[in-house]
Amino acid sequence: MSLIESAMARARTNAADAKAPPKSVAARAAPSPALPPAAPTERITAPFVRPRMASCQEYRVMVDEVATKNDGAVAAYRILRTRILQRARLRNWTTIGVTSASVSDGKSLTALNLSLSLARESNSEVILLDLDMRNPSVCRYLGVEPPRQLRDYFAGSVGAQDVFFTIGVENLFLAAGDVRATNASELLGNNRLDGLVQYIKQHTLSPIVLIDLPPLLNTDDALVVVPKIDATLLVVAEGHTDRAALNKAMELLSDVPLAGLVLNQSIESTHGEAYGYGVARD
């Protein structure tokens, strides 16, 4: 059994071991159907920034023009979207970080393409935050220049209402940057993230906030953020993530809810695409 297969098998076993209440108890405890949430009186407003198609094609960002030529990848992200939404709705998760053990595992592209897939589902408003401030990638993949640098919000020089932009995809807002921040750990360590998430919740309907986090083993930046969010999605690249790195990453995330494990660059692909998903323990 390969390293990745072993990790995914362990994740599935942990999920299967979770104890469910007896059916009779679950039936007695079933709540009445909840009323749909009221729409906020004020919504996020964001300038439109047109993505550069050459960049999206180069990095395989699944905007419409690229998605039509990559049916297998789109289908893989739909499966990942469905599994994430099932767990998020069951556990009332709003904020989900996307990270990896080390660099070049594909976490940023996974976060970006997952946000596009979630937005197309249309039942939630999706916000993608690029908090990998030492190596911001979202804007580079899209080929855009953000109207405001997200790091300026964390530095206190702009307000939450100023950091968002849209690429023309309905239900999707982004906040990112294209300038590296050498003091990322200090910026992320203040309480500004809590304020940003609260602003999002007050100005969107049924939001899902995806956060592109730095790799776990390169700096302490991700570990500063992880305790502040609801769950974390771990991206693993077959043939790139070694056993020691994966074990260390799983150890660092052992005390926080894990939304799942994404297998990237799999040699056993489906429909020609290199993606997989493993359900992990809470």
C-alpha positions in Angstrom: 0.0 0.0 0.0 1.4 3.4 -1.0 1.9 6.3 1.3 -1.2 8.2 0.0 -3.4 5.1 0.0 -2.4 4.4 3.6 -3.2 8.0 4.6 -6.6 7.9 2.9 -7.4 4.5 4.3 -6.6 5.8 7.8 -8.8 8.8 7.2 -11.7 6.6 6.1 -11.3 4.4 9.1 -11.3 7.3 11.4 -14.5 8.6 9.9 -16.2 5.2 10.1 -15.3 4.9 13.7 -17.3 8.0 14.6 -20.2 7.0 16.8 -23.7 7.9 15.6 -26.7 8.1 18.0 -29.2 5.2 17.9 -31.9 5.6 15.4 -34.6 5.9 18.0 -32.7 8.7 19.8 -31.9 10.5 16.5 -35.6 10.3 15.6 -36.7 11.8 18.9 -34.0 14.5 18.7 -34.7 15.5 15.1 -35.4 19.3 15.0 -38.2 20.9 13.1 -37.2 22.2 9.6 -35.4 25.5 9.9 -36.6 28.6 8.2 -34.4 29.9 5.5 -32.0 32.6 6.7 -33.1 36.2 6.0 -31.1 38.0 3.4 -28.8 40.7 4.8 -29.9 44.2 4.3 -26.5 45.3 3.0 -24.5 43.0 0.6 -20.8 42.9 -0.3 -20.1 45.2 -3.3 -17.0 44.4 -5.3 -15.4 45.8 -8.4 -15.1 43.4 -11.4 -11.6 42.3 -12.5 -11.5 40.4 -15.7 -9.3 37.2 -15.5 -6.7 36.7 -18.1 -7.6 33.6 -20.1 -4.0 32.8 -21.0 -3.2 32.5 -17.3 -6.3 30.5 -16.5 -5.4 28.0 -19.3 -1.8 27.8 -18.3 -2.6 27.0 -14.6 -5.8 25.1 -15.4 -8.2 27.4 -13.5 -11.7 26.1 -14.2 -13.4 29.3 -15.4 -16.0 28.6 -18.0 -13.7 28.9 -21.0 -11.3 26.4 -19.6 -13.8 24.2 -17.9 -15.5 23.3 -21.2 -12.3 21.7 -22.3 -11.6 19.8 -19.0 -14.7 17.7 -18.3 -12.8 15.3 -16.1 -11.4 17.9 -13.9 -14.7 19.7 -13.5 -16.4 16.3 -12.5 -13.6 15.7 -10.0 -14.2 19.1 -8.4 -17.9 18.5 -8.3 -17.3 15.3 -6.3 -15.0 17.2 -3.9 -17.6 20.0 -3.7 -20.4 17.6 -2.8 -18.4 15.9 0.0 -17.2 19.2 1.5 -20.8 20.6 1.4 -22.2 17.5 3.1 -19.8 17.8 6.0 -20.0 21.6 6.2 -23.8 21.6 6.4 -23.9 18.7 8.9 -21.4 20.5 11.2 -22.4 24.1 10.5 -18.9 24.9 9.1 -18.5 28.3 7.5 -14.7 28.8 7.3 -12.6 26.0 5.7 -8.8 26.4 5.2 -7.0 24.6 2.4 -3.4 23.7 3.2 -0.7 21.2 2.4 2.4 19.7 4.1 4.9 21.6 1.8 5.1 23.7 -1.3 4.1 22.6 -4.8 1.4 20.2 -3.6 -1.3 22.1 -5.4 -3.3 23.6 -2.5 -3.8 27.1 -4.0 -5.2 25.7 -7.3 -7.3 23.3 -5.4 -8.7 26.2 -3.3 -9.4 28.3 -6.4 -11.0 25.6 -8.4 -13.1 24.4 -5.5 -14.3 27.9 -4.9 -15.4 28.1 -8.5 -17.2 24.7 -8.2 -18.9 25.8 -5.0 -20.1 29.0 -6.5 -21.7 27.1 -9.4 -23.7 25.1 -6.9 -25.7 28.3 -6.3 -26.9 27.6 -2.8 -24.2 29.5 -1.0 -22.2 32.7 -1.5 -18.5 31.7 -1.7 -15.6 33.9 -0.6 -12.0 32.9 -1.3 -9.3 34.5 0.9 -5.7 34.2 -0.1 -3.9 34.1 3.2 -0.7 32.6 1.8 0.8 36.0 2.1 4.5 35.0 1.7 3.6 33.4 -1.7 0.2 34.7 -2.9 -0.9 32.7 -5.9 -4.6 33.2 -6.6 -4.1 36.5 -8.5 -1.2 35.0 -10.5 -3.3 32.0 -11.5 -6.1 34.3 -12.6 -3.8 36.8 -14.3 -5.3 39.7 -12.4 -4.2 42.7 -10.3 -6.4 43.0 -7.2 -7.9 46.4 -6.5 -6.6 46.2 -3.0 -4.0 44.1 -1.3 -5.5 41.8 1.3 -2.5 42.3 3.5 -3.4 46.0 3.8 -6.6 45.0 5.6 -4.6 42.9 8.1 -2.2 45.9 8.5 -5.2 48.0 9.4 -4.9 50.5 6.5 -8.2 49.5 4.7 -11.5 48.2 5.9 -13.2 44.9 5.2 -15.6 46.4 2.7 -12.6 47.4 0.5 -10.8 44.1 -0.1 -13.2 42.1 -2.2 -13.4 41.8 -6.0 -15.2 39.6 -8.5 -14.1 37.9 -11.7 -17.7 37.8 -13.0 -18.7 34.4 -11.5 -22.0 34.6 -9.8 -21.9 33.9 -6.0 -18.1 34.2 -5.8 -16.0 37.0 -4.2 -12.3 37.0 -3.8 -9.9 38.9 -1.5 -6.2 38.4 -2.3 -3.0 40.1 -3.1 0.0 39.9 -5.4 2.7 41.4 -3.2 4.6 39.2 -0.7 4.4 40.0 3.0 7.5 39.1 5.0 5.7 39.8 8.3 2.8 37.4 7.4 2.8 35.6 10.8 2.5 38.9 12.7 -0.3 40.1 10.3 -2.2 36.8 10.6 -1.8 36.8 14.4 -3.9 39.8 15.1 -7.7 39.7 15.5 -8.4 41.1 12.1 -9.4 37.7 10.6 -12.2 37.4 13.1 -13.5 40.8 12.0 -13.3 39.9 8.3 -15.2 36.7 8.8 -17.8 38.5 10.9 -18.2 41.1 8.1 -18.7 38.4 5.5 -21.3 36.6 7.6 -23.2 39.9 8.0 -23.2 40.8 4.3 -23.7 37.4 2.6 -26.3 34.7 2.5 -25.3 31.2 3.6 -21.6 31.9 3.1 -18.8 29.4 2.6 -15.4 30.9 3.2 -12.5 29.1 1.7 -9.0 30.2 2.9 -5.9 29.4 1.0 -3.4 28.8 3.8 0.4 28.6 3.7 2.0 25.1 3.8 2.1 23.7 7.3 5.8 22.8 7.4 7.4 25.9 5.9 6.3 28.6 8.4 4.1 28.9 11.4 1.6 31.1 9.4 -1.0 28.3 8.8 -0.8 27.3 12.5 -1.7 30.8 13.5 -4.9 30.7 11.5 -6.1 27.1 11.9 -7.4 27.4 15.4 -9.6 30.4 14.3 -11.4 28.5 11.5 -14.0 25.7 11.5 -12.1 23.0 9.5 -9.1 22.3 7.3 -8.7 20.5 4.0 -5.3 18.9 3.5 -3.9 18.6 -0.1 -1.4 15.8 -0.8 0.5 15.3 -4.1 1.3 11.8 -5.0 4.9 11.3 -5.8 5.8 14.7 -4.2 4.6 14.6 -0.5 6.9 12.3 1.3 5.9 10.1 4.3 7.6 12.1 6.9 6.0 15.4 5.7 2.5 13.9 5.5 2.8 12.3 9.0 4.0 15.6 10.5 1.2 17.5 8.8 -1.4 15.1 10.1 0.1 15.4 13.5 -0.1 19.2 13.4 -3.8 19.0 12.5 -4.7 16.3 15.0 -6.5 18.6 17.3 -8.6 20.4 14.7 -11.6 19.3 12.5 -10.3 17.9 9.2 -12.7 18.4 6.3 -10.9 15.8 4.2 -7.7 14.8 2.3 -7.4 15.7 -1.3 -5.1 13.5 -3.4 -3.5 15.6 -6.2 -1.4 14.4 -9.1 -2.6 10.8 -8.7 -1.1 8.2 -11.1 -4.4 6.3 -10.9 -6.6 9.0 -12.3 -10.3 9.0 -13.2 -11.3 10.1 -16.7 -7.8 11.2 -17.2 -7.7 13.6 -14.3 -5.5 13.5 -11.3 -7.7 14.1 -8.3 -9.0 12.1 -5.4 -10.7 12.7 -2.1 -10.6 11.0 1.3 -13.0 11.6 4.2 -11.1 12.3 7.4 -11.9 12.3 11.1 -13.3 15.2 13.0 
